[in-house]
Amino acid sequence: MIAEVSAIRDKTTCVEVGDLVISVDNRLISSLKSAEEVQILLRHGTNLVLRKRDAIVSQYMRSRPFPTSTNNTTTTPTTVFNSYAAPPPPPPPYNSIRNRSYSMDRISDITSYTNITRKDQENESARSSPTRSIHRNYQPSSNGHLFRQMSRSAYVKSTRCEEYRHTTHNDAISVSHFSEGAEEQLLKTITELVSTEENFVRDVQKLVNQYLKPTNLPLLETADRLLRIQTSFLLSLLDAAGDVVHSFIVSQQQLRDSLIRISALFVNKCNKFKIYSDYSAAYLRFQQNKKELNDIAVKLEKLNISGEQSESAQSLLIKPIQRILKYPLFLQQIKDNCFKGSVEWQQGEQALTKMQALAEYVNEMQRLTEQYGQTIEEISSKNGTISRMNFSQLLMFAHINWLNCPENRSRPIACVAFVFTSLILIFCPTLSKNKANVYRILPIAEVEVNESNTQSSQQQYVFILIHIGLSRESVYHFCCCQAEIKNHFIKSIRKAAATIAKEQRRPISGSSQSDGGYSSERHIP
């Protein structure tokens, strides 16, 4: 491929019609395979090398001019190019840039940029503005038209040259935000994250539409909710990644913006990913139901049209559990390849901490489901509290000692306490081995919590629950192994009670005025 200048608007420059473009940003034009690659490179490039048509003279064109001497003699002819597309619009006022914020569903900016100077904002608007708008408005018909656009953008007024005449050399120095090799690794990580997310959403769609809906498995409801959440996340992820995924050339500023938006997206969406805990529990119940599993397995096998093991129902069912554990690995790579202390590093660390805590939460919920899930289902079915004993509504789980258990008053009884959003379940596995389950269900609205007033050395570990809903109050004395567990237990109960009291105060109305009022109360401007 070859490229040459076909038109010049500024006659004061040293560029002439017919000058040959040798390279752009150290990439040889002759090494490119198509005119489209040349156009993209010229549109985003900042450093051109030209060869005179009648003499071998290199022309170095930079994004901003160097200081010139006061006399008229120059050693190297230099031409200033601001950009290779239409000049960008003037940047918005600094205050408006500083006050922009991002939402949970559409990560478009980050408030951490408030300390960027006005000059950096102007440079940023030229470097990292989305190329999608350029592609939408600019459709080159030929290489000649491209160079006419380039010549128009190369026009520099003499007054502007005078303005830059006293610019220092430090202004022309570009600062690298990533270590050697890190930029390439970050681009690879983002591309892999997006592509694997697209494949994952397609797999979940196939699982729901091809297997779960025709067989109407109990997993369907949870998997369908998971699909809606992941589809929304994928759209937000594509928006956050921006041009980094699709552009042939990406500036460091574009890469930094993309990293910050992606990390912020994980922080904002982390709470919605608790759906994976529900899915893991539903999947475990499905696997434990041996009686129906054999019959269902035959039906699912017939629905595998391709016959490939990778597209079988069993293979697709396990993928959501595998996916949630991969997110921290992507975020770890992002953090490791950013300079410590930078904005993108800090945002990546916050996202990584959140997702690691989520992975631990999902693993813990899966362990609880394996150990106590069946027992809780039996208790729920017997007492008609199925909807209120869902692990998705679990606020806290702890091993405690019941000091005054009626079934065995001779010694403290080890038990397991579950604090849900509407009730407390006290279960004694040691007393339930040889007879019916020993447990107590205490509705949150009917419970008072008191810290023990005893003067013993164990005072900091003891607390009392009083069930006031009965004709005769029942008093339960419990002891924790750590004061921290006790404080967390009491805090969880009071939090649940405050939530119930707030719900009871809410007017029972379907009017928009009622709903809107409470919405504005939660989101105070």
C-alpha positions in Angstrom: 0.0 0.0 0.0 1.1 3.6 -0.7 -0.4 6.9 0.4 0.5 10.4 -0.8 -0.8 14.0 -0.1 -3.3 15.0 -2.7 -4.3 18.5 -1.5 -3.0 21.2 0.9 -5.0 24.0 2.4 -2.2 25.8 4.4 0.3 27.1 1.8 2.7 28.1 4.6 3.5 24.5 5.5 6.4 22.5 4.0 4.1 19.8 2.8 3.6 19.6 -0.9 1.2 17.7 -3.1 2.7 14.4 -4.0 4.7 13.9 -0.8 4.8 10.3 0.1 3.5 9.1 3.5 6.1 6.7 4.8 4.8 5.8 8.3 2.3 6.7 10.9 3.1 6.2 14.6 6.2 4.1 13.5 3.9 1.8 11.4 5.0 1.6 7.8 2.3 2.3 5.3 3.7 -0.4 3.0 3.1 -3.0 5.7 -0.7 -2.4 5.7 -2.9 -4.7 3.8 -5.9 -2.6 3.0 -7.0 1.0 2.4 -9.3 0.7 5.4 -6.3 0.1 7.7 -4.6 3.1 6.2 -7.7 5.3 6.9 -8.0 4.1 10.5 -4.3 4.7 11.1 -4.4 8.2 9.7 -7.5 9.0 11.6 -5.9 8.2 15.0 -2.2 8.7 14.4 -0.2 11.5 16.0 3.3 11.1 14.4 3.7 11.1 10.6 6.9 10.7 8.5 6.7 12.1 4.9 9.2 11.8 2.0 9.5 14.7 -0.4 8.7 13.9 -3.9 11.8 15.5 -5.3 14.2 14.9 -2.4 14.6 12.4 0.4 13.7 14.6 3.3 11.9 13.3 6.4 9.1 15.4 7.8 8.2 14.8 11.4 4.6 15.9 12.2 3.7 16.0 15.8 0.5 16.6 17.7 1.7 20.0 18.9 4.6 22.3 17.8 8.0 22.7 19.5 9.3 26.1 20.3 10.9 27.9 17.4 13.8 30.3 17.4 13.3 34.1 16.8 15.2 34.1 13.6 13.9 32.8 10.3 16.3 29.9 9.9 15.2 26.4 10.8 17.2 23.1 10.8 14.3 20.7 10.2 11.0 21.7 8.4 8.2 21.0 10.8 4.5 21.0 10.2 1.8 21.0 12.9 -1.1 18.5 12.7 -3.8 18.7 15.4 -5.7 15.6 14.3 -6.6 13.5 11.2 -10.3 14.0 11.4 -12.6 17.1 11.6 -11.5 19.3 14.4 -13.2 18.3 17.7 -15.8 20.6 19.2 -14.7 22.9 22.1 -14.6 21.0 25.4 -17.4 21.7 27.9 -16.8 24.0 30.9 -14.6 22.5 33.6 -17.4 22.6 36.2 -19.7 20.5 34.1 -17.0 17.9 33.5 -16.2 17.7 37.2 -19.8 17.2 38.2 -20.6 14.4 35.8 -21.3 11.1 37.4 -22.1 7.6 36.4 -25.2 5.4 36.9 -25.4 1.7 37.8 -26.7 0.6 34.4 -24.7 2.9 32.1 -21.2 3.6 33.2 -20.2 6.7 31.2 -17.8 8.5 33.5 -16.1 8.4 36.8 -16.0 11.0 39.5 -12.3 10.3 40.2 -11.4 12.6 37.3 -12.3 15.8 39.2 -8.6 16.7 39.7 -7.7 16.7 36.0 -6.6 20.1 34.8 -8.4 22.1 32.1 -5.6 21.5 29.6 -5.8 17.7 30.3 -9.5 17.8 29.6 -9.0 19.5 26.3 -6.4 17.0 25.3 -8.6 14.1 26.5 -11.4 15.3 24.3 -9.2 15.0 21.3 -7.6 11.7 22.4 -10.4 9.6 23.9 -13.6 10.7 22.3 -15.5 7.7 21.1 -14.7 6.8 17.5 -18.2 5.4 17.0 -19.5 9.0 16.4 -16.7 9.5 13.8 -17.5 6.3 12.0 -21.2 7.2 12.0 -20.7 10.7 10.5 -17.7 10.1 8.3 -17.8 7.8 5.2 -14.7 8.3 3.0 -15.4 7.7 -0.6 -11.7 7.5 -1.6 -8.2 7.9 -0.4 -8.1 11.4 -2.0 -11.1 12.5 0.1 -9.3 11.2 3.2 -6.2 13.4 2.5 -8.4 16.4 1.8 -9.9 15.9 5.2 -6.3 15.6 6.6 -5.2 18.8 4.9 -8.2 20.8 6.3 -7.3 19.6 9.8 -3.7 20.5 9.3 -4.5 24.2 8.9 -3.0 26.3 11.6 -3.5 30.0 11.8 -0.4 32.2 12.4 -1.9 33.7 15.6 -2.1 30.2 17.0 1.5 29.5 16.1 2.4 32.7 18.0 0.4 31.4 21.0 2.5 28.2 21.1 5.8 29.9 20.4 6.7 30.0 24.1 5.5 26.5 25.0 8.0 24.5 27.0 9.4 21.1 26.0 7.7 19.4 29.0 4.3 20.0 27.3 5.3 17.8 24.4 6.3 14.9 26.6 3.7 12.1 26.6 3.5 10.2 29.9 3.0 6.4 29.8 0.3 5.2 32.2 1.3 1.5 32.0 4.5 -0.5 32.3 6.1 -2.3 29.3 3.8 -5.1 28.1 1.0 -4.2 30.5 -1.0 -2.3 27.9 -1.1 -5.3 25.6 -2.1 -7.6 28.4 -4.9 -5.2 29.5 -6.3 -5.1 26.0 -6.2 -8.8 25.9 -8.0 -9.1 29.3 -10.8 -6.8 28.3 -11.3 -8.5 24.9 -11.4 -11.9 26.6 -13.8 -10.7 29.3 -16.2 -9.3 26.7 -16.0 -12.3 24.3 -16.4 -14.9 27.1 -19.4 -12.9 28.5 -21.1 -13.0 25.1 -20.5 -16.8 24.9 -21.8 -17.2 28.5 -25.1 -15.4 27.8 -25.6 -17.5 24.7 -25.1 -20.6 26.8 -27.6 -19.6 29.4 -30.1 -18.7 26.7 -29.7 -22.2 25.2 -30.0 -23.7 28.7 -33.3 -21.9 29.3 -34.9 -22.2 25.9 -33.7 -25.6 24.8 -33.7 -27.6 28.1 -35.5 -25.9 31.0 -38.6 -24.6 29.4 -39.6 -27.8 27.5 -39.1 -29.9 30.7 -40.4 -27.2 33.1 -37.7 -28.0 35.7 -37.7 -26.3 39.1 -34.4 -24.6 38.0 -36.3 -22.6 35.3 -37.4 -19.7 37.5 -33.9 -19.0 38.9 -32.2 -19.6 35.6 -34.6 -17.2 33.8 -33.8 -14.5 36.4 -30.1 -15.1 36.0 -30.5 -14.8 32.2 -32.2 -11.4 32.5 -29.5 -10.1 34.9 -26.6 -11.3 32.7 -28.1 -9.9 29.6 -28.4 -6.5 31.2 -24.8 -6.9 32.5 -23.5 -7.8 29.0 -25.0 -4.6 27.5 -23.5 -2.5 30.3 -20.2 -4.3 29.8 -20.1 -3.5 26.1 -20.9 0.1 26.9 -18.2 0.3 29.5 -15.5 -1.3 27.3 -16.4 1.1 24.5 -14.1 1.4 21.5 -11.3 -0.7 23.2 -13.0 -3.9 22.0 -13.7 -2.8 18.4 -11.1 -0.2 17.4 -8.0 -1.1 15.5 -5.9 1.5 17.4 -6.6 2.5 21.1 -5.0 5.4 22.9 -3.8 5.0 26.5 -6.5 7.4 27.7 -9.2 5.3 26.0 -7.8 2.2 27.7 -7.7 3.9 31.1 -11.3 5.1 30.8 -12.5 1.7 29.8 -10.7 0.0 32.8 -12.3 2.5 35.2 -15.8 2.0 33.8 -15.5 -1.8 33.8 -14.3 -1.9 37.4 -17.1 0.5 38.4 -19.6 -1.7 36.6 -18.6 -4.7 38.7 -18.9 -2.6 41.9 -22.4 -1.5 41.0 -23.7 -4.9 39.8 -22.1 -7.0 42.6 -25.3 -7.0 44.7 -27.4 -8.3 41.8 -24.9 -11.2 41.4 -26.2 -12.7 44.6 -28.6 -14.5 42.2 -25.8 -17.0 41.8 -26.4 -18.1 45.4 -30.0 -19.0 44.5 -28.9 -20.7 41.4 -26.3 -22.8 43.2 -28.9 -23.9 45.8 -31.4 -24.8 43.1 -28.8 -26.7 41.1 -27.8 -28.6 44.3 -31.4 -29.6 45.0 -31.7 -30.8 41.4 -28.6 -32.9 41.8 -29.7 -34.4 45.1 -33.1 -35.5 43.8 -32.0 -38.9 42.7 -35.5 -40.2 42.3 -36.5 -37.9 39.5 -33.0 -37.3 38.1 -32.8 -40.5 36.1 -36.1 -39.8 34.3 -35.2 -36.2 33.6 -31.7 -37.1 32.4 -33.3 -39.2 29.6 -35.5 -36.3 28.5 -32.6 -33.8 28.6 -30.4 -36.1 26.5 -33.1 -36.3 23.8 -33.2 -32.5 23.7 -29.5 -32.3 22.9 -29.9 -31.8 19.1 -26.2 -31.5 18.3 -25.1 -34.5 20.4 -22.0 -32.6 21.6 -21.1 -33.0 25.2 -20.2 -29.3 25.5 -23.8 -28.4 24.6 -25.5 -31.0 26.9 -27.8 -29.9 29.7 -25.3 -31.1 32.4 -22.5 -29.1 30.8 -24.7 -25.9 30.5 -26.1 -26.3 34.1 -22.7 -26.0 35.7 -21.5 -23.0 33.7 -23.1 -20.2 35.8 -21.3 -21.6 38.9 -18.0 -21.6 37.0 -18.6 -18.1 35.6 -19.1 -16.3 38.9 -15.7 -17.7 40.1 -13.9 -16.3 37.0 -14.8 -12.7 37.5 -12.2 -12.1 40.3 -9.5 -13.6 38.0 -10.2 -11.0 35.3 -10.2 -8.2 37.9 -7.0 -9.5 39.4 -5.3 -9.2 36.0 -6.6 -5.7 35.5 -5.2 -4.6 38.9 -1.8 -6.3 38.5 -1.2 -4.5 35.2 -2.0 -1.0 36.5 0.5 1.2 38.3 -0.2 1.0 42.1 -2.0 4.1 43.4 -3.4 5.1 40.0 -7.1 5.7 39.6 -7.6 2.6 37.5 -5.7 0.5 40.1 -7.8 1.8 43.0 -11.0 1.2 41.1 -9.8 -2.3 40.1 -8.9 -3.1 43.7 -12.3 -2.0 44.9 -14.1 -4.2 42.3 -11.8 -7.1 43.1 -12.5 -6.9 46.8 -16.3 -6.8 46.1 -16.3 -9.8 43.8 -14.0 -11.9 46.0 -16.4 -11.3 48.9 -19.3 -12.3 46.6 -17.5 -15.5 45.6 -17.0 -16.4 49.3 -20.6 -15.6 49.9 -21.8 -17.9 47.1 -19.5 -20.7 48.3 -20.7 -20.3 51.9 -24.4 -20.4 50.8 -23.7 -23.5 48.8 -22.1 -25.2 51.8 -25.1 -24.3 54.0 -27.4 -25.6 51.4 -25.6 -28.9 51.2 -25.5 -29.2 55.0 -28.8 -27.7 56.1 -30.9 -27.2 53.0 -32.9 -30.4 53.2 -33.6 -29.9 57.0 -34.8 -26.3 56.4 -37.1 -27.4 53.6 -38.7 -29.9 55.9 -39.2 -27.4 58.7 -40.5 -24.8 56.2 -43.0 -27.3 54.7 -44.2 -28.3 58.1 -44.7 -24.8 59.4 -45.8 -23.1 56.1 -42.9 -20.7 56.1 -41.2 -21.7 52.8 -41.2 -18.2 51.3 -39.7 -16.8 54.5 -36.8 -19.3 54.8 -35.1 -18.7 51.5 -31.3 -18.5 51.7 -31.5 -15.4 49.5 -33.2 -13.7 52.6 -30.5 -14.9 55.0 -28.9 -12.1 57.0 -26.6 -14.1 59.3 -25.7 -17.6 60.2 -23.8 -18.6 63.3 -23.0 -21.5 65.7 -24.1 -20.6 69.2 -24.9 -22.4 72.5 -28.4 -22.5 73.9 -28.0 -22.2 77.7 -31.5 -23.0 78.9 -32.7 -25.5 76.3 -35.8 -27.3 77.7 -34.9 -30.6 76.0 -31.6 -30.7 78.0 -31.1 -28.3 80.9 -28.0 -30.1 82.3 -25.6 -28.5 79.9 -25.5 -25.9 77.1 -26.6 -27.3 73.7 -24.8 -26.5 70.5 -27.2 -25.1 68.0 -27.3 -23.3 64.6 -29.0 -19.9 64.4 -30.3 -18.5 61.1 -31.4 -14.9 61.0 -33.7 -14.3 58.0 -35.4 -11.1 57.0 -38.6 -12.0 58.8 -37.8 -14.8 61.3 -35.1 -16.5 63.4 -34.6 -20.3 63.2 -32.8 -22.0 66.1 -31.9 -25.6 65.1 -30.3 -28.1 67.4 -28.6 -30.8 65.2 -27.1 -32.7 68.2 -30.6 -33.3 69.7 -32.1 -34.2 66.3 -30.1 -37.2 65.4 -32.2 -39.9 67.1 -35.6 -38.2 67.1 -37.6 -35.4 65.5 -35.9 -32.2 64.7 -35.5 -29.8 67.7 -35.9 -26.2 66.6 -37.6 -22.9 67.4 -39.1 -20.4 64.9 -39.2 -16.8 66.3 -40.8 -14.1 64.1 -38.7 -11.0 64.1 -41.7 -8.8 64.8 -42.3 -10.7 68.0 -38.7 -10.8 69.4 -37.0 -8.5 71.8 -33.2 -8.5 72.1 -31.4 -7.9 75.4 -27.8 -8.0 76.3 -27.1 -10.1 79.4 -26.8 -8.3 82.8 -25.0 -11.0 84.5 -21.7 -10.2 86.1 -19.9 -13.3 85.0 -16.7 -13.3 82.9 -18.8 -14.6 80.0 -21.0 -11.5 80.0 -19.6 -10.1 76.7 -20.6 -13.3 74.9 -24.2 -13.8 76.3 -27.4 -12.3 75.1 -31.2 -13.0 75.5 -34.0 -13.3 73.1 -37.6 -12.8 74.4 -40.5 -14.1 72.4 -43.3 -11.7 73.3 -45.9 -12.9 70.8 -47.1 -15.8 73.0 -49.6 -15.6 75.9 -46.6 -16.6 78.0 -43.3 -15.1 77.2 -40.5 -17.4 76.3 -37.0 -16.4 77.3 -34.0 -17.8 75.4 -30.4 -17.5 76.8 -27.6 -17.8 74.2 -23.9 -17.6 74.3 -21.4 -17.0 71.4 -17.8 -17.9 71.3 -16.8 -14.4 70.3 -18.1 -10.9 71.2 -18.0 -10.0 67.5 -20.5 -12.7 66.6 -22.8 -11.6 69.4 -22.7 -8.0 68.2 -23.3 -9.0 64.6 -26.2 -11.3 65.6 -27.9 -8.5 67.6 -27.3 -6.0 64.8 -28.9 -8.4 62.2 -32.0 -8.9 64.3 -32.5 -5.2 64.8 -31.9 -4.5 61.1 -34.6 -7.0 60.2 -37.0 -5.5 62.7 -36.4 -2.0 61.4 -37.1 -3.2 57.9 -40.3 -4.8 58.9 -41.4 -1.7 60.9 -40.7 0.4 57.8 -42.7 -1.9 55.6 -45.7 -1.8 58.0 -45.7 2.0 58.0 -45.9 2.1 54.2 -49.5 2.9 52.9 -51.2 -0.1 51.3 -51.9 1.6 48.0 -51.2 1.0 44.3 -51.2 4.7 43.5 -48.2 6.3 41.8 -48.2 9.0 44.5 -47.5 6.4 47.2 -44.9 4.6 45.2 -43.3 7.8 44.0 -43.1 9.2 47.5 -41.2 6.3 48.8 -38.9 6.3 45.8 -37.9 9.9 46.4 -37.3 9.1 50.0 -34.8 6.4 49.2 -33.0 8.6 46.6 -32.5 11.9 48.3 -31.1 14.5 45.8 
